[in-house]
Amino acid sequence: MTQYLLSVHMVDGEEPPAEDVMQQMFADVDALNADMQARGVWVFAGGLTEPDIATVVQQRDGEIVTTDGPFAESKEHIGGFWVIEAEDLDAALTWARHATVACQAPVEVRPFQDEPPA
């Protein structure tokens, strides 16, 4: 089984959904999480805070520098994610279809790199 990252993409400046729509999204995501867990594909999931409170840590000229984030200056950012284990890309894409409906946002699917042989 391969692990996949299903990342939820948000766009700054878009109107937030109405409260009833937001509550339905929360319920749909909770139901999706429960289904993923019951079927044994769920590894981990989480929602992220706004990118403007991120902190970036990087090495510059041999020194560790910490700055206010976000790292990428962009209107688009990752708002949350799932890590799942799936048989193949087709299975991961099926879960992503459910995810995009539940969270009402685009979902990008990326496999994790294979571990190098020991």
Secondary structure, DSSP 8 states (H G I E B T S, - for coil): -EEEEEEEEEETT-----HHHHHHHHHHHHHHHHHHHHTT-EEEEEE---GGG-EEEEEETTEEEEEES-SS--SEEEEEEEEEEESSHHHHHHHHHHHHHHHTS-EEEEE-------
